[in-house]
Amino acid sequence: MKRYRAATLLIVMVLALGVLALMITSAADKFDSHSLIALGVVLAAAAAGGIGFSWKRYYRR
């Protein structure tokens, strides 16, 4: 069951990155360096939170 969840999560993450890339390329004139930096910070925080949650939930020893 864990492999199914991991595969589903991986597919959703890849699709989300694809949509994000399409959004950035289609609206490239509306993005400046500050908004891309802010987007990177938000994505890094979300990734760290997800990893922390998974680590605490599944790898508790």
C-alpha positions in Angstrom: 0.0 0.0 0.0 2.9 2.4 0.7 4.2 1.9 -2.8 0.9 2.8 -4.3 0.8 6.0 -2.2 4.3 6.8 -3.2 3.6 6.2 -6.9 0.5 8.3 -6.8 2.3 11.1 -5.0 5.1 11.0 -7.5 2.7 11.2 -10.4 0.8 14.2 -8.9 4.1 16.0 -8.2 5.3 15.5 -11.8 2.0 16.8 -13.2 2.1 19.8 -10.8 5.6 20.6 -12.0 4.5 20.3 -15.6 1.6 22.7 -15.0 3.8 25.1 -13.2 6.3 25.1 -16.1 3.5 25.8 -18.5 2.2 28.6 -16.4 5.6 30.2 -16.1 6.4 29.9 -19.9 3.0 31.2 -20.9 3.1 34.2 -18.6 6.9 34.9 -18.8 6.4 38.6 -19.2 4.4 38.8 -16.0 7.1 37.1 -13.8 10.1 39.0 -12.6 13.0 37.7 -10.5 11.3 38.5 -7.2 8.2 36.5 -8.0 10.3 33.5 -9.1 12.4 33.7 -5.9 9.2 33.9 -3.8 7.8 30.9 -5.7 11.0 28.9 -5.0 10.8 29.7 -1.3 7.2 28.6 -1.1 7.9 25.4 -3.0 11.0 24.6 -0.8 8.9 25.2 2.4 6.1 23.0 1.1 8.6 20.2 0.2 10.3 20.5 3.6 6.9 20.4 5.4 5.9 17.3 3.4 9.2 15.5 4.1 8.9 16.4 7.8 5.3 15.1 8.0 6.2 11.9 6.2 9.3 11.3 8.2 7.4 11.8 11.5 4.5 9.6 10.4 6.1 6.7 8.6 9.6 6.5 10.1 9.0 6.8 13.8 11.3 4.6 15.8 
